[in-house]
Structures are given as structure tokens and as C-alpha cells.
Amino acid sequence: MAPYETDDSARSGDAAALAAEAEEARSARRRKAARYVVPVTVLGVAAATIGLVPAFAGSGDPDLPKISAQELIEKIAASDVQQVSGTVKITTDLGLPDLGGLADSLGSQGAPGGDGGSSADPSSKLLELATGTHTLRIAADGPDKQKLSLLDEAAEYSVIHNGDDLWAYDSASNEVYHATDAGPEGEGKDGAGKGGEDAPDTAEDVPATPQQLAEEALKAVDDTTSVTVDGTAQVAGRDAYKLVVKPKQSGSTVGAISIAVDAKTGLPLKFTLTPASGGAAVVDAGFTKVDFGKPSASTFDFTPPKGAKVTEADEAEKSGSHESGSGDSVFEGPGKNGEFKDGKGPKGSEEEFASGLDGLKMIGEGWSTIAVIDGGSEAGMPTGGGESSGDARVDGFLNSLGDQVKGDFGSGTVFKTRLINVLFTDDGKVYAGAVTKDALVKAADAAK
């Protein structure tokens, strides 16, 4: 089917306003429908070499009523799916080597695995989604019951949220991680709300669902963005519209984002981000099977297996073996009226984050925005060009990403992926963004 002819590309400012209004409306319903798992990817941070169903192909393009981009964005925002189960395949190709065991080494800088830690802690285990192809099995029954399982050839890792309890189990190591006060908005059984201090913040750095990925992408819609409806597709046997988001600016590493939206429910079923450089998608995540019926209650039951090592989240935090990430857990979105766990809205959270980084500022706009951090001449390089981390695998990983660059600013090293690039200058400044290496060097030169 040919792409729908719409004027939405020329009215991205209206689309941005609509996206903001839709997000506000969605926030008002967060208590009713917390952002539970409806997969499929992370890092945030969170693919399409193997993909799902290649390029939406398979059963032919369904014949659906015409819809504008604005109407489709509204449909996504109004989606209130409470019950869902299915299988998701996610492929991430950031141009990184296979993290495999490296995930533990990188995560051990402040998370599990050490004394008092647990290999089942979601804050490090879900780093595996940052590279390669993975199969996830998910189930959700409202804001109080969700389950996500990461399937491997010889093992399975599961995160189960049931009421006030959050359990994570790694069958490979026979270890269990347990946190309490994991209810919506961190409320305990008495509803008073302890803030969910025991529950891990499996940050939205690693989005685990197409819905989360789509929401993050739509936040970028502004005058620098083209938003169109590009026909229809079938995903996991469901009829869907294809929403395409593209940067208008040059210099961004993002080529296009395609979101397959279920025609009936408005739920994003598939998310694909292709880079401006071409080639395989950076992130391709979508359902291969989906069912909107009520999952069995037993799906969310969990009892630690006999002989399993059980780590309590509060004990791990007291021992310093777990450092919570920033952002929302994989099962929990912003609270009532768009507030986060600290009681502040998104803007307040960003300002708080920025205040913790000396000299942080943002330059540019839209998709070409670059974050600049002035760490001072003592900041140095993050290994790879200087001191060793003490782990040969980590050193090799960092060295494989670095390119030496020079310019009016002096010299430095660009650590590169197919999506995010970071320039560390020798005088302690850091430039980072979803922009090309040349754009980072140009920004550093302009700031000199």
C-alpha cells in the first residue's frame, strides 16, 4: 500500500503540541495504568539485523481507514491496554562487541555481582539487551502484576512484579533478588507510599517495551522533525499503522524511527530505529506473538527455588553493592500528574540531574542537541587511552570504540557507537549526543 498523503510533515509544530497534550492526558491516567511491560526494548537505553518479521513483511499490507499522523499520535496516547501477554524479539546493533560476560564487568563498577550483590539484580542483568538478539516473554495484568522473562538457550531470567513485591530470578546462577514496596507510584500495602525505596530503579536508560520506546521518540517531535503515516503493516498477526518520525536536521545519527501501532488498541507493537549512516537498524523490537486476554493469575506467582541464594534489595543497598540508576523501573512510569518518585515533574528531574554534574550545558537544538560537561583538566580519559581499568576485557572494549581526533579545540578521543557518540577532550571536556563525530568536533571547535 502506498504511503498516506498527509500534510503532517509540514505541521510538525502542531504534532509536537499534540504530543505534549497527549502526554499530559496520559499522565493523568498513570495511577490507573502504570507503564508495565508490553515489550520490547532498552537503552533505553535499547534493534533490526534479524528483527522480527523482516521489515514488516509477511502477510501483506492490510487495508485500513485513512488516518493522519496527528490522529495516530492521539491514538497512541489514548491507548490504555491493561492486559497483554506475548513474545517479543529485540535486536540491538549499536556497533558494540557482544557484551555477554562484559555486562557483569561494566555493571560491577557499582552494581551487583560483588560481595552482598546478586547476579539476578535487574540493574545489571538487563544490560544484556544493549547488544545482540534476545527473546522476551511478557505478561501484564494491570499496574500491579507484570512479568518479563529473558530467554536464553540454556537459562531463563525473569522479573516478576506482583503487588508490593518485585522478584528477579536468574536460573543460570540460581540466584534471586527481592525488593518490596514495588506497587504503583511506590505505594506500600497501606497506600501511604514509602517511595519504593527498596525497589530497584531499572532505569528507563533501558526501555523494555515498544510503548516506552515510542513515547521517548515522540518527545523529540518539534519543528526539527517530520512526522508522517507511511501505510500499514501486519505485526504478530495484528493490523497496524506505520508512524514514521525523521529528523529534518543534518548531523544527527538518527535516520528514521518507524513505529507500528495496533489499529484497534493504539498500542505500539514494533519499534525500529535506523541510523543515518544506513545499514541494519540500531534497534528493532517488536512482538512476534501477542494476546490481549487476561493472563493466568499463577503467571505472577513466585517462590524462590530450594537452595537458591536470595538477596534482599535493602540489604544490598546497605552493603553498598547496589546503586540505583536514575529514572523509572522497567515496570513503573511517572506517578500521578506526571510526577516522578521525587515528587517533581520531568523538567524538575532533568534540572536535578544537571545540578549533579559540574558544568553541564546543552548546545544546539532538536535532534542535533549536544550535551557538554566541563570536568576540568583533572577529569582525564575513561581508560582506553590512559590508565587501565584493571579488567582486560573492559580496556579492550573501550579501546575498540575510540578514535583519536584533533581540531581547533586541541585533541581528544571520540568513543563511538552507531547511535550515540562521545568526545572526551584532553583538557577534560565531554561532548555527547546522537550526532556524528564531525558534529562533535565542530561543536568543540566552536566552543574554543
C-alpha positions in Angstrom: 0.0 0.0 0.0 1.3 3.4 -0.9 2.1 5.9 1.9 -0.8 8.0 3.0 -0.6 11.6 1.7 -0.7 13.9 4.7 0.4 17.4 5.5 1.7 16.4 8.9 5.3 16.7 7.9 4.8 20.4 7.3 3.0 20.8 10.6 5.4 19.1 13.0 4.9 22.1 15.3 1.3 21.1 15.7 2.3 17.5 16.1 4.7 18.5 18.9 1.9 20.4 20.7 -0.4 17.5 20.3 2.2 15.1 21.6 2.6 17.2 24.6 -1.1 17.4 25.2 -1.5 13.7 24.7 1.4 13.0 27.2 -0.3 15.2 29.7 -3.6 13.3 29.3 -1.7 10.0 29.6 0.0 11.2 32.8 -3.4 11.8 34.4 -4.1 8.1 33.9 -0.8 6.8 35.2 -2.2 5.6 38.5 -4.7 3.5 36.6 -2.3 2.2 34.1 1.3 2.3 35.2 3.9 1.7 32.5 4.1 -2.1 32.7 5.9 -4.4 30.4 4.5 -4.7 26.9 7.9 -5.3 25.3 10.4 -4.9 23.6 13.4 -3.0 24.4 16.4 -0.5 26.4 18.9 1.6 26.5 16.8 2.7 26.6 18.6 2.8 26.8 17.6 -0.3 23.9 17.2 -3.1 17.3 17.0 -4.9 13.3 19.5 -7.2 11.9 17.5 -10.3 12.5 14.4 -8.3 13.6 11.1 -9.8 14.0 9.2 -10.1 10.8 11.7 -8.7 8.2 10.8 -5.0 7.5 7.1 -5.5 8.4 6.8 -8.1 5.6 4.9 -11.3 5.7 1.1 -11.2 5.4 0.7 -8.2 3.1 -0.4 -4.7 4.0 -3.9 -4.6 5.5 -6.5 -2.2 4.1 -7.3 0.2 6.9 -9.2 3.6 7.1 -7.0 6.6 6.4 -5.5 8.3 9.4 -3.4 11.4 9.9 -0.1 11.5 11.9 -1.8 13.7 14.5 -4.7 11.3 14.9 -2.3 8.4 15.2 -0.3 10.1 17.9 -3.6 10.7 19.7 -4.4 7.1 19.4 -1.1 6.1 20.9 -1.6 8.5 23.8 -5.1 7.3 24.4 -4.1 3.6 24.5 -5.0 2.1 27.8 -4.2 -1.6 27.4 -4.4 -3.2 30.9 -3.9 -6.9 30.0 -1.4 -8.4 27.5 0.9 -11.3 27.0 3.2 -12.4 24.3 6.7 -12.9 22.9 9.0 -10.1 21.8 12.2 -10.3 19.8 14.6 -7.5 20.1 17.8 -6.9 18.2 20.2 -4.1 19.1 23.1 -3.2 16.9 25.0 -0.3 18.3 28.2 -1.4 16.8 29.4 -2.7 20.1 31.1 -6.0 20.7 29.0 -8.7 22.4 28.6 -7.6 26.0 27.9 -11.2 27.2 30.2 -11.5 30.3 31.3 -7.9 29.8 27.9 -6.8 31.2 29.0 -8.1 34.6 32.3 -6.3 34.4 30.8 -3.0 33.3 28.0 -3.3 35.8 30.3 -4.3 38.7 31.5 -0.7 38.8 28.6 0.0 41.1 26.0 -2.7 40.9 25.6 -6.4 41.6 27.9 -9.2 41.4 30.3 -8.2 44.2 30.1 -9.1 47.9 26.5 -8.9 49.0 25.3 -8.4 45.4 23.3 -10.7 43.2 23.6 -11.7 39.6 19.8 -11.5 39.5 19.7 -7.8 40.1 17.9 -6.2 37.1 20.1 -3.1 37.1 23.0 -5.1 35.6 21.2 -8.1 34.1 19.2 -6.1 31.6 22.4 -4.5 30.2 22.5 -7.6 28.0 19.7 -6.0 26.0 22.2 -3.4 24.8 23.7 -5.8 22.2 22.7 -8.8 20.1 19.4 -10.5 19.6 17.1 -11.6 22.5 13.8 -13.1 23.0 11.5 -11.8 25.7 8.3 -13.3 27.1 6.0 -10.8 28.7 2.7 -10.7 30.6 0.8 -7.9 32.3 -2.5 -7.6 34.2 -2.9 -4.0 35.2 -0.4 -1.9 37.1 0.1 -4.4 39.9 1.0 -7.5 38.0 3.7 -7.8 35.3 6.3 -10.4 34.3 9.2 -10.2 31.9 11.4 -13.2 31.1 14.6 -13.0 29.1 15.0 -16.4 27.4 18.4 -17.9 26.7 19.3 -21.3 25.1 20.2 -22.9 28.4 18.7 -20.5 31.0 16.0 -18.0 31.8 16.0 -14.7 33.7 12.7 -13.3 35.0 11.5 -10.2 36.7 8.1 -10.5 38.4 6.1 -7.7 39.9 3.1 -8.8 42.0 1.6 -6.2 44.3 4.2 -4.8 46.6 6.8 -7.4 45.7 9.3 -7.4 42.9 11.2 -10.7 42.3 14.1 -11.4 39.9 15.4 -14.9 39.3 18.4 -16.0 37.3 18.2 -19.7 36.7 21.8 -19.9 35.5 23.2 -18.9 38.9 20.1 -20.0 40.9 20.1 -16.5 42.5 17.0 -14.5 43.5 16.7 -10.7 44.0 13.8 -9.4 46.1 12.5 -5.8 46.6 9.4 -4.6 48.4 7.2 -1.6 48.1 7.1 -2.1 44.3 3.4 -1.1 43.9 2.3 1.8 41.6 4.0 5.0 42.5 6.0 3.1 45.1 3.0 2.7 47.4 3.1 0.0 50.1 0.3 -2.1 51.3 -1.1 0.7 53.4 -1.2 3.0 50.4 0.9 5.6 52.3 3.7 5.2 49.8 7.2 4.6 51.0 8.5 5.8 47.7 9.5 2.3 46.8 12.9 2.8 48.3 13.7 -1.0 48.2 12.6 -1.5 44.7 15.4 -1.1 42.1 15.3 1.7 39.6 15.9 -0.4 36.5 16.1 2.9 34.8 14.5 4.0 31.6 18.0 4.1 30.3 17.0 0.6 29.2 13.4 0.8 27.9 11.9 -2.6 27.9 8.8 -2.1 25.8 7.9 -0.7 22.3 5.5 1.6 24.1 8.3 3.1 26.2 10.5 3.4 23.1 7.7 5.1 21.2 7.0 7.6 24.0 10.6 8.6 24.1 10.7 9.1 20.4 7.6 11.2 20.3 9.1 13.5 23.0 11.5 14.6 20.3 8.8 15.8 17.9 9.2 19.5 17.3 9.9 21.9 14.4 13.0 20.0 13.6 11.0 16.8 13.0 9.0 15.3 10.2 6.1 13.0 11.3 4.1 11.1 8.7 1.9 8.0 8.4 3.6 5.5 6.0 1.0 3.0 5.1 0.1 -0.2 7.0 1.6 -3.5 8.1 0.8 -6.7 10.0 2.8 -7.4 13.2 2.2 -10.6 15.1 -1.0 -11.1 13.2 -2.4 -7.7 14.1 -3.3 -4.9 11.6 -1.2 -1.8 12.3 -0.4 1.7 11.0 3.2 2.8 10.5 4.1 6.1 12.0 7.5 7.5 10.7 9.5 10.1 12.6 12.5 11.7 10.9 14.9 14.5 11.8 15.0 17.4 9.4 18.4 18.5 10.5 21.7 17.3 9.3 24.4 16.0 11.7 22.1 13.6 13.6 23.0 9.9 13.7 19.2 9.1 13.6 17.9 8.3 10.1 14.3 7.4 10.9 12.1 5.9 13.5 9.2 3.6 12.5 6.5 2.7 15.0 3.9 0.0 14.1 0.7 1.0 16.0 -2.0 -1.5 16.6 -5.0 -0.3 14.6 -7.5 -1.4 17.3 -5.9 -0.7 20.6 -3.3 2.0 19.7 -0.6 0.0 21.4 2.9 0.2 19.7 3.7 -3.3 18.5 7.0 -2.7 16.9 9.7 -0.1 17.1 12.6 0.3 14.6 15.3 2.9 14.6 17.5 3.1 11.5 20.7 5.2 11.5 21.5 8.0 9.1 24.6 6.1 8.1 22.4 3.3 6.6 22.7 -0.4 7.1 20.9 -2.6 9.7 18.7 -0.9 12.2 20.2 0.1 15.5 17.2 -1.0 17.4 14.4 -3.3 16.2 12.0 -4.5 18.8 8.5 -6.0 18.3 6.0 -8.6 19.2 6.1 -11.9 17.3 3.1 -13.2 19.3 0.6 -11.1 21.3 -2.6 -11.8 23.2 -4.8 -9.1 24.8 -6.6 -11.7 27.0 -6.3 -11.8 30.8 -3.1 -13.8 31.8 -3.5 -16.6 34.4 -3.0 -15.3 38.0 -0.4 -18.0 38.5 1.8 -16.3 35.9 2.7 -13.7 38.5 3.3 -16.2 41.4 6.9 -16.7 42.5 8.5 -18.8 45.3 12.3 -18.9 45.5 13.5 -22.4 44.4 15.1 -24.6 47.0 18.7 -23.8 47.6 18.6 -20.5 45.7 20.6 -17.6 47.1 18.1 -14.8 48.0 19.4 -11.2 48.1 17.1 -8.6 49.7 17.3 -5.2 48.0 17.5 -3.2 51.2 20.4 -5.3 52.5 22.2 -5.0 49.2 21.9 -1.2 49.3 23.1 -1.1 52.9 26.2 -3.0 51.9 26.8 -0.6 49.0 26.6 -3.4 46.4 23.6 -1.9 44.6 23.5 1.6 43.2 20.1 2.5 41.9 20.0 4.1 38.5 18.1 7.2 37.7 14.7 7.1 36.1 11.8 4.7 36.3 11.8 1.0 36.9 11.1 -1.3 34.0 7.6 -1.7 35.4 6.9 1.7 36.8 6.4 5.0 35.0 5.9 8.5 36.3 3.4 8.9 39.1 0.2 10.9 39.3 0.0 14.0 37.2 3.3 13.1 35.6 5.3 13.4 38.8 8.3 11.2 39.4 9.3 9.4 42.6 10.9 12.6 44.0 7.6 14.4 43.5 8.9 16.5 40.7 7.9 16.5 37.0 10.2 15.7 34.1 11.6 19.2 34.0 12.5 19.2 37.7 14.1 15.8 37.3 16.3 17.0 34.5 17.3 20.1 36.4 18.1 17.9 39.5 20.2 15.6 37.3 22.0 18.5 35.7 22.8 20.1 39.1 24.7 16.9 39.9 27.1 17.4 37.0 29.5 20.3 37.2 29.5 22.5 34.1 26.7 20.6 32.3 25.1 22.6 29.5 23.2 21.8 26.3 24.0 23.3 22.9 22.1 23.1 19.6 18.5 22.1 19.3 16.3 19.2 18.3 18.0 16.1 17.1 21.4 17.9 16.9 21.5 18.7 20.6 24.8 18.1 22.3 25.4 17.8 26.0 28.6 19.4 27.2 30.3 18.7 30.5 33.4 20.6 31.7 35.1 18.2 34.1 38.3 20.3 34.3 41.8 19.3 33.4 41.9 16.7 36.1 39.0 14.7 34.6 41.2 12.6 32.3 40.1 9.9 30.0 37.9 6.9 30.9 40.6 4.3 30.2 41.4 3.1 26.7 43.8 6.0 26.2 45.2 6.2 29.7 45.0 4.2 32.9 43.8 0.7 32.9 40.5 -0.2 34.5 42.1 -3.4 35.9 40.0 -5.6 33.6 41.4 -6.5 30.3 38.0 -7.1 28.8 36.8 -3.6 29.8 40.0 -2.0 28.5 39.7 -3.8 25.2 36.0 -2.9 24.9 36.8 0.8 25.4 39.8 0.8 23.1 37.7 -0.8 20.3 35.3 2.2 20.4 37.8 5.1 20.4 39.0 7.3 17.6 41.7 10.0 18.1 40.7 13.4 16.8 42.2 16.9 16.5 40.8 20.3 15.9 41.0 23.9 16.9 39.9 22.7 20.4 43.1 20.6 20.7 42.9 16.8 20.7 40.8 14.1 22.2 39.1 10.8 21.7 35.7 10.0 20.3 34.0 6.9 21.7 31.6 5.9 19.0 28.5 3.7 18.5 26.1 3.7 15.6 23.7 6.0 17.6 25.5 7.9 20.4 29.0 9.4 20.1 31.0 11.0 22.9 34.1 13.2 22.6 36.5 13.4 25.5 38.9 16.2 25.0 42.4 16.1 26.6 41.5 19.2 28.6 38.7 17.5 30.4 35.6 18.5 28.4 33.0 16.0 27.3 30.7 16.4 24.3 27.9 13.8 23.8 24.9 13.3 21.6 23.1 11.4 18.9 25.2 13.2 16.4 28.1 12.4 14.1 31.8 12.5 15.1 32.3 15.6 12.8 29.4 17.4 14.6 31.1 16.8 18.0 34.4 18.1 16.7 32.7 21.2 15.2 31.0 21.9 18.5 34.2 21.6 20.4 35.9 23.9 17.9 33.1 26.5 18.2 33.4 26.5 22.0 37.1 27.1 21.9 
